[in-house]
Amino acid sequence: MFDPLISMGAFLAIGLAAFGLGSPLARAPRLEDDLLTGTVWSVALGLIVGGLGLAGLGLVGGLYAPWIGVLSLAACCLGIKALLRGHTRRQQFDAPHGPPAAADEEPSWAPPPAWLSRGMAVLALAAGVGTLIAALAPPTAGDALCYHLDLPKTFLLQHAIRFLPDSDGSTYPLLTEIWYLWALALDGPVAAQLVHWGLGILLALATVVLATDLVGRRWAWIAGAAVLLIPGVQNQMTAPLNDLALAAMTTLALAAWCRAVLSDAGQRWFVAAGMAAGGALSIKYTALLFLAAMAVPAAWTFLRQPRRFAIVQGVAIVAVVAISVSGIWYVRAAWYRGNPLYPFALPAVASRAIERQPAADGFATKMPLGHSPARFVSGLWEVTMHPERFGGRSHQLGVLLLAALPGLVTARRLRGLGTLLSVGLVYWMLWCLLRQNVRFLLPIVPLGTVAVTWCWIEMRRYPWAPRLAAGLTFALILAACCGLALTRCQGRTAVALGLRSRAAYLEENEPTWRAATVMNRTLAAGDHLLSQDVRAYYFNCLVTREIVYRRGVAYDRQFTEPAQFSQSLRKAGFTHLLLVENLNGRGIAFDSTLSRLADAQWKTPAGPSLVTLADYRFQDSDGALRHYRLVRLGE
Amino acid sequence: MIAPLRLPDPETVETRRRLRRAHRLVASTLLPERRSSPPAASGVPAWQAWMVAAWVVVVAACYFASMLGLWH
């Protein structure tokens, strides 16, 4: 009954602690142009510092939940102190100091009509509430249970951030996963999921900060609301992944860069851009593509502006701060894997990475557009109309960007919009060249919504009839997006409100839950599961993915008789197996090596040494029917 | 001794007001506009507006048809 309240409490405590940690950092270089900007930067910087602090604690083996609780409490006290300063700070904003804040400058065009502001606020609020309810249900997303939550759980179990040779993800940049570790220590997976929901809100507010310099604060709120109505953003807000975290940091980095270069608001904004860029680089390698895209308008500004030294100085500041913040993750990957971008970039390692997947699956599904320049141009149409080819409909961008952006041809030039569009365009081209998954486009969504907002402002110059036709269509699109967010509550409202137990919800919705419950009930120290399914989070022991283990040691070739199978795995330290078979060919297909070897041993006299603890079938939401077996390896 | 209160001469006030207006006129002519201001607004030609509106409607229709499985 009280589970959702406790999870909300843990989430709010993390938010307050981040605000407390980040407030002095935002105040020192005077990033608090106005209340919203100050709050957004305080929370973002606090999350970065808090995450890096916990990562440092993990590297020295100090990840104990009570310690994390005490440190969080201390940070919350800082947060309360910073909140109490709020009144003084508001007075400070009222007093004129330095160049005027972007939020104070009124643009020359009319503000949005009240009905539009109210309508967008209602739609964004409904989307926020819909996704919040969905986020309050226990996580069942495959990617989340595979590594975004499983890694922090493993680190917490081991009280340290250790190198896990059988987990590719253990040497990735892991800042978001460290935030999840924080939430797991205070509460559990629902609090972690709420952290990513909160990062969606942070992304929308970061978009407001970015858009304010271009279209003014009142229209910037419209751009921020539009971000929350993108289906892919809503989907990510209901699962503990890391793409929204990345998008929030890249948006803040670009906002700070624009503030420093376009508004000439001082070098302190280069420091802020470096911090946010460092945060982005600590979250995902894709940040490198975004920063490469940002380099193009920076180079253009360098060529066009008389103050070239200031630009060079700014780039140097951003680079030094970003490397200082994020360097630890890349040094760690280089130390353990011999490649700071493992498993990408270096040819020898990259060839291994490609080798492990058949060419048909690897290239055809990861590069559905191919490399033709013509497809780059028509790509946005393809991504919008057929998102299932680019990583799934659930992560789709929706139709808003494709419908609105061509309207820019009738719009007047707006200072700063060219920078945003060039960053978006270069990022799009890099995305087309490297990895065509629609999830990885989220960093350019805020840039797109700012451009969409400018199109809407410019539509007021249209004659009334086409304006009405386009306006009504946009209203329909936005209402449909909002409706999509509300449908995400379906089947989750009871558990989100505490009217249904989380165990009952997981029994029905999470395929590995029953096996995990059986195993956790009889768990002993040193238990180690070898699993065909990637969903490892709900097992309270060390879990190794079978496909990764087989790729590393080729265990299936280390014995000659079927009866030696279990002994061989037992010697390698495994105590249990999770076997999965897809029975109707829908959804994910699992490699059958482990099931085949187990079935072969069951047919020999040594069969009884494989003890079946659970055997059940599960019908997943994608229509897949799977057969799960939890097996104990006998002595 | 307290200085006598001198009311401003209405003619001087009017002159200053006109001077200020002239200053503003000269300044607005010589200095650039606000940096973030786009060129002055004028109506978009109807055919261009209709092209954009048609694009919005067609794209939205194709999208909804695709999502509902009515069109591939």
Contacts between the chains, C-beta under 8 A, distances in Angstrom:
chain1	res1	chain2	res2	distance
A	105	B	34	7.9
A	105	B	36	7.5
A	107	B	36	6.5
A	107	B	37	7.3
A	108	B	33	7.9
A	108	B	34	6.4
A	108	B	37	4.4
A	108	B	38	7.7
A	109	B	38	8.0
A	109	B	41	7.1
A	213	B	36	7.5
A	214	B	36	6.9
A	384	B	59	7.8
A	384	B	63	6.3
A	385	B	62	6.4
A	385	B	63	6.4
A	385	B	66	4.7
A	386	B	66	7.1
A	393	B	67	7.7
A	398	B	63	8.0
A	399	B	59	6.2
A	399	B	60	5.8
A	399	B	63	3.9
A	399	B	64	7.9
A	402	B	59	5.6
A	402	B	63	7.6
A	403	B	55	7.2
A	403	B	56	4.8
A	403	B	59	4.6
A	403	B	60	5.7
A	403	B	63	7.8
A	404	B	56	7.1
A	406	B	52	6.7
A	406	B	55	5.5
A	407	B	52	4.8
A	407	B	55	7.9
A	407	B	56	7.5
A	409	B	48	7.7
A	409	B	52	7.6
A	410	B	44	4.9
A	410	B	48	4.9
A	410	B	49	6.8
A	410	B	52	5.8
A	412	B	38	4.0
A	412	B	39	5.4
A	412	B	41	7.5
A	413	B	38	5.9
A	413	B	39	7.3
A	414	B	36	7.3
A	414	B	38	5.4
A	415	B	35	5.8
A	415	B	36	4.9
A	415	B	38	7.7
A	416	B	36	7.1
A	458	B	44	7.5
A	459	B	52	7.9
A	461	B	41	5.8
A	461	B	42	7.1
A	461	B	43	5.5
A	461	B	44	4.8
A	462	B	43	7.7
A	462	B	44	5.3
A	462	B	49	3.9
A	462	B	52	7.6
A	462	B	53	7.5
A	463	B	43	7.1
A	463	B	44	7.7
A	463	B	46	5.0
A	463	B	49	5.6
A	465	B	50	7.9
A	466	B	46	7.1
A	466	B	49	4.0
A	466	B	50	4.8
A	466	B	52	7.0
A	466	B	53	3.8
A	467	B	49	7.0
A	467	B	53	7.5
A	469	B	53	4.4
A	469	B	54	8.0
A	469	B	56	7.6
A	469	B	57	6.2
A	470	B	52	6.5
A	470	B	53	4.2
A	470	B	56	4.6
A	470	B	57	7.4
A	473	B	53	7.8
A	473	B	56	4.9
A	473	B	57	5.1
A	473	B	60	5.0
A	474	B	56	6.8
A	476	B	60	6.8
A	477	B	60	5.7
A	480	B	64	7.4
